[in-house]
Amino acid sequence: MIALYRRILLLAALLVLPTLTGAQAGSPVMASHLAIYDMSLKSADQSSDIAELVGQMLIEVADVCDGWTLKQRIALTIVNFHGDVIRSYTSFASWESKDGRRFRFEQKAEQDGVLVEELGGEAGLDSVGGAGVVVLGSPAGVNLELAPGTLFPSQHTALLIVAAEAGESFVSRAVFDGTSPDGASQISAFIGPPTTAEILDGEQVEPKAWPIRLAFYGASSAAPEPDVEVGMMLQANGVARHLTLDYDSFAIDGRLDKLEILPAADC
């Protein structure tokens, strides 16, 4: 049960990154938006101890003039092969400056209504592309160093879109997203050729989207295989149409059920 629960927390944390958006001057034009995803179990073998999984993820991204904010809530119900039911709720909130140098974050995780994990703090870079530090407020008294070249999430998403628009097929960077007390993850992105996606409410034309596969390597991991791989269809405005989280023993689908493009900020 504990091993399964830890994987649920990891799942909630990993879903933050692919759907974050943000940009600075000259970067892609991102859309403030509200998106709701239906989560379901795609596949699982016996070793996963997951028999059923259903849930929902809500993401709200907003341009607040001096930066980008993210509010995210994930509610999952998991049943293991013994029939035990786990109800997991994770909330995440962050702010990232548009110059990519400052980042604040807070995450709370509950299991069956009991708070089991809390993480929060702020991070800063000496300059764009420079080294930096993370100061954690919860747990208190922990500082983490960020190596030169580390990106925060919105800058990473903008980088992926710029690379996709340029026809590049591979990008690998260190990213700190505020979901782990261990520091930045190394993320290798494999980008496929663009396609068009179905028009949703609030969209005027068929949006261009790229199939992207992200391989996550933990800060302290020396294994040749990634901790998890995340597949998605990423639009040029930063909206993720479809997510797939692929572990060795199970995979989870996240399908976009509702999309609302929010009004542009009056700055």
C-alpha positions in Angstrom: 0.0 0.0 0.0 2.8 2.5 0.9 4.7 1.7 -2.3 1.6 2.3 -4.4 0.8 5.5 -2.5 4.3 6.9 -3.2 3.8 6.2 -6.9 0.5 8.2 -6.8 2.4 11.2 -5.3 5.0 10.9 -8.0 2.2 10.7 -10.7 0.7 13.9 -9.3 4.0 15.7 -9.3 5.0 14.7 -12.8 1.8 15.9 -14.3 2.6 19.5 -13.3 5.4 20.0 -15.8 4.0 19.2 -19.3 1.1 21.5 -18.9 2.8 24.6 -17.5 3.1 27.6 -19.9 4.9 30.9 -19.9 7.0 33.1 -22.0 9.1 36.2 -22.1 9.5 38.7 -24.8 10.2 37.0 -28.1 9.0 33.6 -26.9 5.9 31.8 -28.1 2.6 33.4 -27.3 1.0 31.3 -24.6 -2.7 31.1 -23.8 -4.1 31.7 -20.3 -6.5 28.8 -20.0 -8.5 26.4 -17.8 -8.2 22.7 -18.7 -9.8 19.6 -17.3 -8.5 16.1 -18.0 -10.1 12.8 -17.4 -7.6 10.3 -15.9 -7.8 6.6 -16.5 -5.7 3.4 -16.3 -4.3 2.6 -19.7 -2.5 -0.6 -18.8 -1.0 -2.4 -15.7 0.7 -5.6 -14.8 0.5 -7.6 -11.6 3.6 -6.0 -10.1 2.0 -2.5 -10.2 -0.7 -3.5 -7.6 -3.1 -1.3 -9.5 -6.3 -2.8 -10.6 -8.3 0.3 -11.3 -7.6 4.0 -11.5 -10.0 6.9 -12.3 -9.8 10.6 -11.6 -9.6 14.1 -12.8 -7.0 16.9 -13.2 -7.8 20.6 -13.3 -5.2 23.1 -14.4 -5.6 26.9 -14.6 -2.8 28.9 -16.1 -2.9 32.7 -16.1 -0.8 35.7 -17.3 -0.5 38.0 -14.3 1.6 40.6 -16.1 4.8 40.1 -14.1 4.7 36.4 -14.4 2.6 33.2 -15.0 0.6 31.5 -12.3 -0.4 27.8 -12.2 -3.1 26.3 -10.1 -3.5 22.5 -10.3 -5.7 20.0 -8.6 -5.6 16.2 -9.1 -8.1 13.8 -7.5 -7.5 10.1 -8.1 -9.2 7.0 -6.8 -7.1 3.8 -7.0 -8.1 0.2 -6.3 -5.4 -2.4 -5.8 -5.6 -6.1 -6.4 -6.6 -6.7 -2.8 -9.6 -4.4 -3.2 -8.2 -1.6 -1.1 -9.2 1.8 -2.2 -6.9 4.9 -2.0 -8.3 8.4 -2.6 -5.5 10.8 -3.3 -5.8 14.6 -3.7 -2.9 16.8 -4.6 -2.9 20.6 -5.1 -0.1 22.6 -6.6 0.3 26.4 -7.1 3.2 28.3 -8.5 4.3 31.7 -9.9 7.2 32.1 -12.3 8.5 35.5 -13.5 8.5 36.1 -17.2 12.3 36.6 -17.3 12.6 33.0 -16.0 14.7 34.0 -13.0 12.3 33.6 -10.1 9.9 30.9 -9.1 7.6 30.3 -6.1 5.7 27.0 -5.4 3.6 25.1 -3.0 2.3 21.6 -3.0 0.0 19.6 -0.7 -0.9 16.0 -0.9 -3.7 14.2 1.0 -4.5 10.5 1.3 -8.1 9.8 2.4 -8.5 13.3 3.8 -5.2 13.3 5.8 -2.3 15.6 4.9 0.7 13.4 4.2 3.1 15.6 2.4 3.7 19.4 2.0 6.4 21.1 0.0 6.9 24.8 -0.7 9.5 27.5 -1.2 11.1 29.8 -3.7 13.9 29.6 -6.2 16.0 32.1 -8.0 18.7 32.2 -10.7 21.7 34.6 -10.8 20.8 35.2 -14.4 19.0 33.4 -17.2 21.1 30.4 -17.8 23.1 31.0 -14.6 23.3 29.0 -11.4 20.8 29.4 -8.6 19.4 28.3 -5.3 16.2 26.9 -3.9 15.1 27.8 -0.4 12.5 25.5 1.0 10.0 26.8 3.6 8.4 23.4 4.0 10.3 21.4 5.0 12.1 24.3 6.6 15.8 24.9 6.7 16.7 23.1 3.4 18.6 24.8 0.6 19.3 23.3 -2.8 21.8 24.4 -5.4 20.8 24.7 -9.1 23.5 24.2 -11.7 24.0 26.7 -14.5 21.6 26.1 -17.3 18.7 25.0 -15.1 15.3 26.1 -16.3 12.0 26.7 -14.5 8.9 25.0 -16.0 7.4 27.8 -18.1 10.8 28.5 -19.7 11.2 24.9 -20.5 7.8 24.6 -22.2 8.6 27.7 -24.2 11.9 26.2 -25.2 10.2 23.0 -26.4 7.8 25.0 -28.6 10.6 27.0 -30.1 12.5 23.8 -30.8 9.5 22.2 -32.3 8.8 25.2 -34.5 12.4 25.1 -35.7 12.1 21.4 -36.6 14.4 20.1 -33.9 13.7 16.6 -32.7 15.6 16.4 -29.4 16.1 18.8 -26.4 17.7 17.8 -23.0 17.8 20.3 -20.1 17.8 20.4 -16.3 14.5 21.7 -14.9 13.4 22.5 -11.4 9.6 22.4 -11.2 8.9 22.6 -7.4 7.5 19.1 -7.1 10.5 17.3 -5.4 12.8 18.2 -2.5 15.6 16.5 -4.3 16.3 19.3 -6.8 16.2 19.6 -10.6 15.4 16.7 -12.9 17.1 16.1 -16.2 14.4 16.0 -18.9 15.1 14.6 -22.4 12.4 15.6 -24.9 11.8 13.8 -28.2 9.8 15.9 -30.6 7.8 14.4 -33.6 6.6 16.2 -36.7 3.6 18.5 -36.3 0.0 17.7 -36.9 -3.3 19.5 -36.5 -5.7 18.9 -33.6 -9.5 19.0 -33.5 -11.0 22.4 -32.8 -12.3 22.9 -29.3 -14.6 25.5 -27.8 -12.8 28.9 -27.7 -10.5 28.0 -30.7 -10.9 29.6 -34.1 -8.8 27.4 -36.3 -7.4 23.8 -36.1 -4.4 24.2 -33.8 -1.0 22.8 -34.7 0.4 20.3 -32.2 3.5 18.2 -31.8 3.8 14.7 -30.3 6.4 15.0 -27.6 7.9 12.3 -25.3 9.6 13.4 -22.1 12.0 11.2 -20.2 12.5 12.2 -16.6 15.7 11.4 -14.7 15.7 12.2 -11.0 18.3 14.5 -9.5 20.0 11.7 -7.6 19.3 8.9 -10.1 22.3 7.2 -11.8 20.1 4.6 -13.6 20.3 4.5 -17.5 16.5 4.2 -17.6 14.2 7.2 -16.8 12.0 7.3 -13.7 9.0 7.8 -16.0 8.2 8.9 -19.5 5.4 11.3 -20.3 3.9 11.5 -23.8 1.7 14.4 -24.9 0.4 16.4 -27.8 1.6 20.0 -27.2 0.0 22.9 -29.0 1.9 26.0 -30.0 0.0 28.0 -27.3 1.2 25.7 -24.5 -2.0 23.6 -24.2 -1.5 19.9 -23.8 -4.2 17.9 -25.6 -3.4 14.4 -24.4 -1.1 13.0 -21.7 0.2 9.5 -21.2 2.4 8.6 -18.2 4.3 5.4 -18.8 6.0 3.5 -16.0 7.6 0.0 -16.3 4.6 -1.7 -14.7 1.6 0.6 -15.6 0.5 3.5 -17.8 -2.1 6.3 -17.3 -4.0 8.3 -19.8 -5.1 11.9 -19.3 -7.5 13.1 -22.0 -8.6 16.7 -22.3 -12.3 16.9 -21.5 -12.8 20.7 -21.3 -10.8 23.7 -22.4 -11.5 27.3 -21.7 -9.3 30.0 -23.1 -9.2 32.8 -20.5 -9.1 36.6 -21.3 -5.7 38.1 -21.9 -4.3 40.1 -19.0 -4.8 43.9 -19.0 -1.3 45.0 -18.2 
